[in-house]
Amino acid sequence: MWRLLRDRRLSLFKFRRQVPFQDFILDFVCFEKHLIIEIDGSQHAASVRDLARETILMAEGFRIARYWNNDVLQQPSAVLEDILAKLTKP
């Protein structure tokens, strides 16, 4: 995913990766659009901890987009299209 997002490769939006924020590490974040991208495995499917984390981050004004590892590896174009739609959404 980083190869696809780095250096403003996605419509010139700047992303940072592995960003410390409060007590969390954000996988990828675009601060300009307050969008966090999380790439997860199946261990996060029903995680109460993730739900609490999202609540805190949303209270800080962030939107969170979560994608499964398999989707990123098998359908990167679809994931990027979805991210771009979220970035351009008002």
C-alpha positions in Angstrom: 0.0 0.0 0.0 2.8 2.4 0.8 4.2 2.0 -2.6 0.9 3.2 -4.0 0.4 6.1 -1.6 3.8 7.5 -1.1 5.3 10.6 -2.8 1.8 12.0 -3.5 1.1 9.3 -6.1 -2.6 9.3 -5.4 -3.9 12.5 -6.9 -1.2 14.5 -5.1 -2.6 13.7 -1.7 0.1 13.5 1.0 0.1 10.4 3.1 2.3 9.5 6.0 2.8 6.0 7.3 3.2 4.4 10.8 2.3 7.8 12.4 2.2 7.9 16.2 -1.0 9.6 17.4 -2.0 9.6 21.0 -1.6 6.0 22.2 -1.9 4.6 18.6 0.1 4.0 15.5 -1.9 4.9 12.4 -1.1 2.7 9.3 -1.5 5.6 6.8 -2.9 9.1 7.3 -3.7 12.1 5.1 -3.8 14.9 7.6 -5.1 17.3 5.0 -8.3 15.3 4.6 -8.3 13.8 8.1 -8.4 10.3 6.6 -6.8 7.3 8.2 -6.3 4.1 6.2 -6.0 0.9 8.2 -4.9 -2.3 6.6 -5.9 -5.3 8.7 -5.9 -9.1 8.9 -8.7 -11.2 10.1 -7.8 -10.8 13.8 -9.5 -7.4 13.6 -12.8 -8.7 12.4 -14.7 -8.3 15.7 -12.2 -6.4 17.8 -13.6 -4.4 20.6 -10.3 -2.6 21.0 -10.5 -1.4 17.3 -14.0 -0.1 18.0 -12.8 1.9 21.0 -9.8 3.2 19.0 -12.1 4.3 16.1 -14.4 6.2 18.5 -11.4 8.1 19.9 -10.0 8.9 16.5 -13.4 10.0 15.1 -13.8 12.3 18.1 -10.6 13.9 17.0 -12.1 14.6 13.6 -10.7 11.7 11.6 -12.5 9.4 9.2 -11.3 5.8 9.1 -11.2 3.5 6.0 -10.4 -0.1 6.8 -9.3 -2.6 4.2 -8.4 -6.3 4.5 -4.9 -7.4 3.7 -6.2 -9.7 0.9 -8.1 -6.9 -0.8 -5.0 -4.7 -0.9 -2.9 -7.6 -2.3 -5.5 -8.9 -4.8 -7.4 -5.8 -5.8 -5.2 -2.8 -5.2 -6.9 -0.7 -8.0 -10.3 -1.1 -6.3 -8.9 -0.2 -3.0 -7.2 2.9 -4.4 -10.5 3.9 -6.2 -12.3 3.7 -2.9 -9.6 5.7 -1.1 -9.7 8.4 -3.8 -13.5 8.5 -3.5 -13.2 9.1 0.3 -10.5 11.8 -0.2 -12.6 13.7 -2.7 -15.8 13.4 -0.7 -16.7 16.7 1.1 
